[in-house]
Amino acid sequence: MTATDQTKKAPAKDPWELPDVSGLVVGVLGGTGDQGRGLAYRLARAGQKVVIGSRAAERARAAAEELGAELGIEGADNAECARRSDIVIVAVPWEGHAKTLESLRAELAGKLVVDCVNPLGFDKKGAYALKPEEGSAAEQAAALLPDSRVTAAFHHLSAVLLQDPGIEEIDTDVMVLGESRADTDLVQALAGRIPGMRGIFAGRLRNAHQVESLVANLISVNRRYKAHAGLRVTDV
């Protein structure tokens, strides 16, 4: 058997073999909003080092204190948060998404960016999906941050459940999208730090629009059934 034959027959990488992310610092831009606060709280509670970012450092520090100083969460303005973090979660309102990322292009250069923003509109009929010119919020982020490694994840999580200290596990899967397996593996591993949660690779960024849009359906589910619905992927 030649070396080439041996290479061809090498076993495929185990899809559940994920890297250790416990030593990485996670920044949350928009960490004073409900979704950002919830993610910061859950990751810090799992032992991750977390920095909350906001346009105003004072507001970020106040949110960190409210979430629990014993968890070691820190607050800073968005630029400082980005500089200090290895992984940066973008949880800002859709209306400020482009402006925020444009202003932080230099600070986010070389960083792994995880976009969890859902472009939604609301009217008397309820929530509905918006489609950005770039295709999705994640693709907009990738266009605005050419020197960053952009992924998409954490779209379908209930902020109410994330922030509830009485809930030990968040029973849901997290759809993770990106262009690099090394990057999506890191995000899957980060999701897996939260008890009950599992990161699932769901394709490249060109598929992010339908993942972001599904939140409109979940809002309808939650309103009808008075629930905080999440997602589970079966048979994997």
Summary of the structure (lengths in Angstrom):
residues: 236
radius of gyration: 17.9
end to end distance: 33.9
largest distance: 68.0
contacts: 788
relative contact order: 0.14
helix: 42%
strand: 20%
